[in-house]
Amino acid sequence: MATQRSRRLRKKMHIDEFQEIGFSVAWRFPEGTSEEQIDSVVDLFIEQVIDANGLAFDGSGYLAWEGLICLQEIGKCTDAHQALVRAWLEEHKLEAIRTSDLFDIWWD
């Protein structure tokens, strides 16, 4: 039996129209990549892929990076977002690129 919840409660619980779908991403820089090159590539990634497409990235690393990508506003990432991220990382010659399936970032 479906439970009726108020809009306020659905928003607080991040369900129904307030559900947020994202995906995790990981990659490696080639051995010997300088700190300046890493900073430059990550800055470009954020500028050209994340900010330019209304995405948000929470991650960290040095030679090996991993993090979570979702939308800056409440909403759902799509397979197109995953493909965009993967293509950009491949284009910049990064290694061991992995993206997860889409998942609910609050409940999965």
C-alpha positions in Angstrom: 0.0 0.0 0.0 1.4 3.4 -1.0 2.1 5.8 1.8 0.9 9.4 1.3 3.5 11.9 2.4 3.4 15.7 2.4 5.6 17.6 -0.1 7.7 18.8 2.8 8.3 15.3 4.0 9.1 14.0 0.5 11.6 16.8 0.1 13.2 16.0 3.5 13.4 12.3 2.6 14.7 13.0 -0.9 12.1 10.8 -2.5 9.7 11.0 -5.5 10.1 14.3 -7.2 13.0 15.2 -4.9 15.0 12.0 -5.6 18.6 12.7 -6.7 20.3 10.3 -9.1 24.1 10.4 -9.6 27.1 8.1 -10.2 30.6 7.5 -9.0 33.6 8.1 -11.1 37.3 7.1 -10.8 40.4 7.6 -12.9 44.2 7.6 -12.7 46.8 10.0 -14.0 49.8 8.4 -15.6 52.8 7.8 -13.3 55.1 10.8 -13.3 52.4 13.3 -13.8 53.4 16.6 -12.1 51.3 18.3 -9.5 50.9 21.3 -11.8 49.6 19.0 -14.6 47.1 17.3 -12.2 45.9 20.7 -10.9 45.5 21.9 -14.5 43.5 18.9 -15.7 41.2 18.8 -12.7 40.5 22.5 -13.1 39.7 22.0 -16.8 37.5 19.0 -15.9 35.5 21.1 -13.4 35.3 24.1 -15.8 34.5 22.2 -19.0 32.5 19.2 -17.8 31.1 19.8 -14.3 30.2 23.5 -14.2 29.4 23.7 -17.9 26.7 21.0 -17.6 25.2 21.9 -14.3 26.9 19.0 -12.5 28.5 18.8 -9.1 31.6 16.8 -8.2 32.7 15.7 -4.8 35.9 13.8 -4.9 39.6 13.8 -4.2 42.9 12.2 -5.1 46.4 12.7 -6.3 47.4 10.3 -9.1 44.3 8.2 -8.4 41.0 10.1 -8.1 37.5 9.0 -7.2 34.3 10.9 -6.4 30.6 11.3 -6.8 28.9 13.3 -9.6 25.3 14.5 -9.3 23.4 17.6 -10.5 23.9 21.0 -8.8 20.2 21.2 -8.3 17.7 18.5 -7.3 17.4 16.1 -10.3 18.6 13.1 -12.0 21.8 12.5 -13.9 21.4 10.5 -17.1 23.4 8.0 -19.2 24.3 11.1 -21.3 26.0 12.7 -18.3 28.0 9.5 -17.7 29.1 9.3 -21.4 30.1 13.0 -21.4 32.3 12.5 -18.3 33.9 9.3 -19.7 34.6 10.9 -23.1 36.3 13.9 -21.6 38.5 11.8 -19.3 39.4 9.5 -22.2 40.1 12.5 -24.5 42.6 13.8 -21.9 44.5 10.4 -21.8 43.6 9.5 -18.2 43.8 5.8 -17.2 41.6 3.2 -15.5 38.5 5.2 -16.0 35.4 3.8 -14.2 31.9 5.0 -13.8 29.2 3.3 -11.8 25.6 2.7 -12.7 23.3 5.5 -11.8 22.1 5.3 -8.2 20.1 7.3 -5.7 22.7 9.3 -3.9 20.8 9.5 -0.7 19.6 5.9 -0.3 21.9 3.6 -2.3 
